[in-house]
């Protein structure tokens, strides 16, 4: 999976240098319900997200200065591709999600559901992928995309406003199946240090990749604690959990998608969006 690295921390790695380190911002950094955005290269925090410079080409990396952007270019250039209107929409959506505490809490429960039956080892590098697609907002468009009787070619030029939808949250922690990116290991280590420094060593650090069009848009080290597992137990009960994770058959993802559908701003599906949604939707059980 190609990686566009942009770090979002529910609990940030330890850094002594910050920008505009107000008491309110410092309070947010130890609040597991908050997301704090940092520089992609040096992890310095901005006082406000507007103080970060967005890569004008891919719109998926943020920097605190031009100097950091230049220093990161050797690594970033391999994954820096022009952002489509759809990818820009998804990126902006994630920035809005960070302000919705209810949605963040549900995402944490969904992540906990994927590893609920596993041994909860805080020293293990846990990794999850949250897959997202654009789904047609119009019922007629939805029916046409879900029917293999309607050729995709005939829908290529049809304008279809879409809403963001999570299709699955998958556990990809097995390094034998999913080789670990060295940069991920460092993110995990920094986050573990933060959890231990604030007295929560029993919590798990799960590196969550938010993927759209099979490309990782954001990476978020997320704290998953006892309350998240309790919520997951209530959600699933005795239900069978596939070994790879949870999908839209689970109530937690349906609830998250209802929240996302309520967002006023929609975006038209691209031809690739239509192809991905057709492949996903027609593969669902009847």
N, C-alpha and C positions, 0 to 999 in steps of 0.2 A: 504493500500500500504506500503510495507516495505520501510524503509528510510535509506539510506546511506548518512549521513550528511557531506557535504563539501561546505563551504560558498564561494561564488564568489560575489563581490560587484561591481555594476556599480557606486555606491557612498558608500564608506565604513562607518561603524559605528565609532563614535569618539573614538580614542585611543591616549593616550599620548606617549606610548612606541612603537617605530618602529625599524626595522632593516635597516640600510643603508638608512636613510630618505633623499634621494637626492631631490633637488629642482624640478627636472623633475618628480620624482615619486610623490611628493606632488602635482604637477600640475595635474597629471593624476587623482588624487583622487577626484577632483572636476569637472572632464570632464565626462559628462554623456555618451560619446561615448567609454570610456575606461572601462575595467574590471580589477580589482586589486585582486589578490589572497592573502588570509590570512590563518593563522594557524587555523585549524578546532577547536582547543580547546580554545585558548586565543585571537584569532583575530589579533595577531601581524602580521605586513606585512613584507615580505621578500624583499630585494633589487632586487632580481632576483628569478624567480620561482625555479631555481635549488637549491636555499638555503633551500627550504622546503623539509622535509623528507616525502616521499610517503609511506603509509602503504604497505608493501611488499606482503600482502595477498590479499586484495581487490583492492588495487591501486586506491581507491576512496576517501581517506582521506589524508590530508597533515598536517604536523606539523613543527613548527619552531625549536623544540628540542626534544630529547628523553624523557625529563621530561614531556613535554606536552602530548606526545603520551601515556606515562604510566598513567597520570592522566585521560585521556579520555577513557582508555580501558574499564572501568566498563560500560560506556554507549555504546561505539563503538562495543564491542564484540558481542552483540546481532545481529548486522547487517553485521558483517565482514565475508564475504564468499569469497572463492577463485575466483579471477577474471578470466573469460574465455578470450580467445583471442579476442572475439567479444566485450566484455565489456571494455577490455583494449583499444581496437581500438576506441570505442565511447568516452571513457574518454579522450584519446589523441586528438580526434577530437574537443572536447569542448575547450581544451586548445588552439587549433589553431584558433577556432572561435573568441576567445577574441581579436585576433590581426586584425581581418577583420572588419573595421568600417562600411563598406557597409552592411555586413551581420548582424551586431549588430543592425544597424538602421532598417533593414527590420524586425528583430525579435521584436523590440520595436513596430513597426507598427502592426504586427500580434497580439501582446499582447493587444494593444489599441483596435483592432477590436473586441476582445472578450468581452470587457466591454463598447463598444461605446454607447449602448442604455441604460446603467445604469446611475443612479444618481452618479455624480463624487464626492464622499465624501472623502476628504483626511484623515479623521479620521477612516475610515473603513479599516479593515485588508483585503486587496485584495489578493487572491491566484489564480494562474493559473498553469496548468500542460501542458507542451509541450511534446507530445508523439512522440517518434522516433522509426523507425524500420530500418532493413537492407533490401534493395530492390535489387533483382538480376540485375546486370549490363548488362547481356546478354539477348537479346530479346527472344531467345528460352527458356531459363530458366524462364524468366518472364511469358511467355505464359503457360508453364507447371504448374507453381505455381498458376496461376490464373484460371486454369481449374479444376473443381471438378471431371472431367472425368479421371484425372491422379491421381492415389492413392499416397498419401504422402509417404507411405512406399517405393514406387519405387524410390523416389527422395532422400531418407535418405542418401545414400552414394554418391550422385552426388555432385561434387565440384562446388559451385556456388559463384563466386566473387560478392560481394555486395557493394552498396553505401548507405550512411546514408540518410534517408528520413523522414521529419516530416510529420506525418499523421494528426495531429490536435493540436490546442492550445485551452484548455478548461478553462472556468471559474469555479472554485470550491470554491468560497468565502462563500457560504452559510454554516454557522456552524451547522445548523440543519441536513444537508445532509452529510457534511464533517467535522467531529469534528476537532477542531484546536489543533495541537501539541503545547505544552507549549513552546518548544524551538523556534518554528516559531514566536510565539508572541514576544519573546525577540529580534529576528532578525529584525522583523518589527519595534519595538520600537526604536532600535538603528538607523535604517535607517531613520525613521521619524525625529529623533533628528538631523541627519546630514543634511537633506533637509532644515529644519528650520534654522539651523546654517549658511547655505550658501544662505539664502534668497529665497528659493523656496517652501514655505509652501503650495502653491496651487497645487503642483504636487502630484500625487498618488504614494504610494509605493506598488508595486505588488510583492509578493513573488512568484517566478517562479520555479517550480520543473521540471527539465529536466529528463524525464523518458524513460528508455530503458528496454525492457522485463518486464514491469510493476514494475520496481524498480527505485526509484529516485536516479539518479547518481549525480546530482548537484542541489544546491539550490541557487538562485540568487535574492536578493532584487533589483528590477529594478525601476528606476524612470520613470514614464509615465507622460509627460507634455502636454501642449496645442499643441505643434507642432506635437507630436505623434498622438493625436486625429485628428488633421487636415489632416495628412497623411492617417489615417484610413478612414476618410470621403471620401477622393478622391478615395481610393482603392475600397470602397464598394458602394459609391453613394447611390442609393435607394434600393440596393440589400437586400434581406432578410438575417438576421443573426440568425442562430439557437441559442436558449437560452443558450446552453452549450458552444458555441464558434465558431471557424472557422476550416475548414478542407481543403483538397487538391483541393476542387472545387473553392477555392478562389485564385485569382491571386497572392496574397502576399505569400502564402505558396508554390505555384508553382515556384515563382521566387527564394525563399529561397532554394528549393530543386534543382533547376538548378545550383545554386551556390555551393551547397554541392556536386553535381555530378561531378563538375569540379575538385574536390580534387584528386590528383594523386594516393594517397594510398587507396586501397580498402581492404576489409576483407571478407573471405569466410563465408557464412551463416551457422549457426549451425542448427541442427534439430529443435530446439525451434524457431529460426528465421523463418524457413520455415513454421512452424505451425502457428506462429503469422501473417506472411505476408499472408498466404492462408486465414486465418480467416478474416483479414482486407480487403484484395483485393476482395474477393468474396462477401463481404457485401456491397460493393459500388454500387450505382445505375448505371444501364447500360448507 
